[in-house]
Amino acid sequence: MVNERFIEVSLPKRGVTATARLLDDRAPITCQAIWDALPLGSDVYHAKYARNEIYTLIPAFAPVEPPLENPTVTPIPGDLCYFTFSNTQMSTASYGYEAAAGQQGGQAAHQDRDKVVDLALFYERNNLLINGDQGWVPGIVWGAVVEGLDRLAGASQDLWRAGAIGESLRFARA
């Protein structure tokens, strides 16, 4: 039996931290890439299209982007998902962070330097990963929150209502 690995997922400004288990048995390549790159995080955003999701955009960090393992278009509460986008996909004005997407992707120093990784937390039910500009957007489910989802959900709702300026979403080894 493989030892389980855990990480902390946090919104530092709001003082909220939860614990998540890596899904090594379902997404081993993605989990290893994330584990090797921890700690990760940056500014947090609340989803427009997927509903009950918060996420951060960071430069691609894996030597090679993971394949679409353990995919979903209907994440459930507590799912941690991994998405890869090109800078051009994320740099349209409709998303509101075109400058950040270009900067983030430009910082990486490997073959996928034009890629932006979206690390997301889904905190409530009824999510559907469809985007008006791009259609279906499957994500890799690589982790599951096992403790503290209620606190993260409350803080995520606060992000939606009060705003995310000055807040970040962080992932670190537990």
C-alpha positions, 0 to 999 in steps of 0.5 A: 500500500502506498503511503497517502500524501497530504497538503494544506490548501489555504487562503492566508489573508482570511486565515483559512486552511484545509487539508487535502489528500493527493489522489496518487492512485487516480492521477499519479503523474499530476500528483507527482508534478504538484508534489515536486513543485510545492509550495505553489500559489498566487492571486486567487480568483472566483470562477465566472463560468464553473460556479463554485470554484476558486483558483489561482494561475501560475506558470507551468511547472512540470517538466512535461504537462501531465496527461488528462488523467482522472478527468471530470467536467462535473467536479464535486465539493472538495475536488482539487483540479488541474487545468493547462491553458495557453497564454492566448486562451487566458489573455482575452479581456473577458477573463479580466487578467490578460496582463497577469496571464501573459506575465505568469506564463512568461516566467517559466523556464522550460518547454511549456513556458507559454502555458498557464496552470490553473489550480482550482478548488471546488467548494460546493455542488452543481459545477459544470466545466463549460466555457462560453468561449471554448466549450467543455473544459475537462480538468484533472482531479488530483486531490480531495479536501478531507478536513476544513472544506466548510471553512474554505467554502465560507471563505470562498463565498466571502471572496465572491461577495466581498472580492478577492483583491489582496488574497491568494490561494496557496498549496503546501505540503502538510 
